[in-house]
Amino acid sequence: MSAGLLLQYAVVALAAAASVLVVLHKRFPNTTRRLRVALALPLLRAGRPGWMRALGRWLAPAPTTTGKDCGGCDSCG
Amino acid sequence: MNAASELARVALVGNPNCGKTALFNLLTGSRQKVANYAGVTVERKEGRLRTPGGRPVAVLDLPGAYSLNAASLDEAVTRDLIRGFYPGEPAPDLLVCVVDATNLRLHLRFVLEVRGLGRPMVVALNMMDAARRRGIEIDVDTLARELGVPVVETVAVRRDGARDLLAQLDAIGDAAQQPRQALPGTGDPGVEPGAALHAETRRLLALAVAMPRRTAAVDDALDRWLLHPVFGLLALALVMFLVFQAVYAWATPLMDAIEAATGWLGATVGATLPAGPLRGLLVDGVIAGLGGVVVFLPQILILFAFILALEESGYLPRAAFLLDRGMAAAGLSGRSFIPLLSSFACAVPGIMSTRSIQDPRDRLATILVAPLMTCSARLPVYALLIGAFIPQRAVGWFNLQGLVLFSLYVAAILSALAVAWVMKRWRRDRGEHPLLLELPSYRLPHLRDVAIGLWERALIFLKRVGGIILALTILLWVLLNVPAGVGIEDTLAGRIGRALAVLFEPLGFDWRISIALIPTMAAREVMVSSLATVYAVAAANDDAASDVLRGMIAQDWSVATGIALLAWFIYAPQCISTLATIRRETHSWKQTAFATGYLFGLAYLVAFVAYRIALAMGLG
């Protein structure tokens, strides 16, 4: 396989991955949020290396403002 | 606010129909940002301006409210925001309370309520030109003195109509905080706050306003016809009918231009890039798919231009009044009209706005039938199918394609009424609830406000095209090309489509339509881009000449299939956001499952019957 063709496949794969993220984010926001929390929590445990904690912070969703002052888990309807 | 160079935050508040948004458009022009308030689907509009004195001002156009005792979600947002209690929104530095100068009897009550909060405020007497034409004399100085706040005249539809208001904005922070003013009589035993408010309004009117008659002569003359139980309904049907005719009669040249541009772009990209998956994705996926959806933008904008013009003219509340009797007979109340009307744009805000319906029975009935209203996302699908299967010819004075589109909208409305009626019979409920509605004065729609509204609609549509529709088009293209080197029917998408086709075969849907129905659950317009992608990939694989989608499906499908798919889209709840909103608003999986089940059931049944009848008529 030529380098040009390999590059094309890489771009298509990236576009497909980005599309999956867009669909999850736009149509399943609560599921995406729970998924991000589930992925981030193990990385943020005490004793993890710095790079892992940084990755966990990056993965963790930002707190939302729901007006209920409860941390904004978005799961109370 | 101390420094003149510091950004001041100003909020426009007032009753619905006071010309608040027109004033907002005049002040901020195109420097607007439209979003939602955090956590709710209530539109948040913020714009920027610089006063003649050079002060930068952020202007917030708050949802219209009749009272600070909120009866709806919109009113609750306004109440909380002007009191500084809304999360994430700082309290405004100045409240501009906009009132309709021709309807002070109603609007002054809200001014008095807002004044009671004790926040800095200015009263903008809007539509002063209309008030003068009707011979209404307002003593502005007396009103300002009695209210204890500055009062300025504005004419939102005139270029320099906000000059006095801008001068007031320059003076933000110069005046001391407005003292909280209690109404005379409040606190007295036996005097209700509402009665005190009403008495004070009457006192102010007697002191500062001379009104020759309570309503405009032209309004009375028009209402005699437009609110007539027979002629009014005929006029409403005629207006809606003409709107759908215009959608088809006017959009064709622009649609042809977009189609030609899409074709040129596809050919250019195809000729520029080397053969390979990236060229296939761009040409057959992105350009063919998105081009197939964008082509319907002119039709959507023409439809919304009419809806915005009708809204501005003051006709829509009259339509609600006219339809109230029929809606009550079907088990809905007049209060259902606005949520159902909102659902013509999108069912999600329509369902959210049912919060203004206090009766739980009426609210649930409205929520369950709202997805039947023809949302704007269905329009590209209808336009595609009508363009492919209905000939472009005149029937008498009318365009046949426009007639079919009109009948699809009517079919959806009648279906919603029928479903509500069945639900009412099921509950054995014979109760009715009265409708209380403000009928604003008629006015000519202002071109700038319609243009700004259309610009917002176009941006919303294009953002959907560039977001969820683009993402799903890419994913479908990938599924249509994996594994590589096999025929399209043996790809992942082909196999899924063929499995689903067993279920949809009785409706005349082949595997291509069946596969396109899956991503359409995310957004209905995706049906068009999905079909465009499926056919573009198939055409590329077969080395066949590329054609516009309408031509391809007209050649490939029978008329009966086209009719069955149209019938399917009237009913099918192909929108996951709508179903999620029903769950959130009803707090019930049972009601959500019921809505999903009855809508899919109706869609299947009606599409099946339509297909069989069309076959029997020889349209197979």
Chai-1 contact restraints between the chains, C-beta under 6 A:
chainA,res_idxA,chainB,res_idxB,connection_type,confidence,min_distance_angstrom,max_distance_angstrom,comment,restraint_id
A,L5,B,G276,contact,1.0,0.0,6.0,A-B,restraint_1
A,Q8,B,G276,contact,1.0,0.0,6.0,A-B,restraint_2
A,Q8,B,P277,contact,1.0,0.0,6.0,A-B,restraint_3
A,Q8,B,L278,contact,1.0,0.0,6.0,A-B,restraint_4
A,Y9,B,P277,contact,1.0,0.0,6.0,A-B,restraint_5
A,V11,B,L278,contact,1.0,0.0,6.0,A-B,restraint_6
A,V12,B,P277,contact,1.0,0.0,6.0,A-B,restraint_7
A,V12,B,L281,contact,1.0,0.0,6.0,A-B,restraint_8
A,A15,B,I474,contact,1.0,0.0,6.0,A-B,restraint_9
A,A16,B,V478,contact,1.0,0.0,6.0,A-B,restraint_10
A,S19,B,A471,contact,1.0,0.0,6.0,A-B,restraint_11
A,S19,B,I474,contact,1.0,0.0,6.0,A-B,restraint_12
A,S19,B,L475,contact,1.0,0.0,6.0,A-B,restraint_13
A,V22,B,A471,contact,1.0,0.0,6.0,A-B,restraint_14
A,V23,B,A471,contact,1.0,0.0,6.0,A-B,restraint_15
A,K26,B,I468,contact,1.0,0.0,6.0,A-B,restraint_16
A,R27,B,A522,contact,1.0,0.0,6.0,A-B,restraint_17
A,R27,B,I576,contact,1.0,0.0,6.0,A-B,restraint_18
A,T65,B,A38,contact,1.0,0.0,6.0,A-B,restraint_19
A,T65,B,P87,contact,1.0,0.0,6.0,A-B,restraint_20
A,T65,B,G88,contact,1.0,0.0,6.0,A-B,restraint_21
A,T66,B,G39,contact,1.0,0.0,6.0,A-B,restraint_22
A,G67,B,P87,contact,1.0,0.0,6.0,A-B,restraint_23
A,G77,B,R584,contact,1.0,0.0,6.0,A-B,restraint_24
A,G77,B,H587,contact,1.0,0.0,6.0,A-B,restraint_25
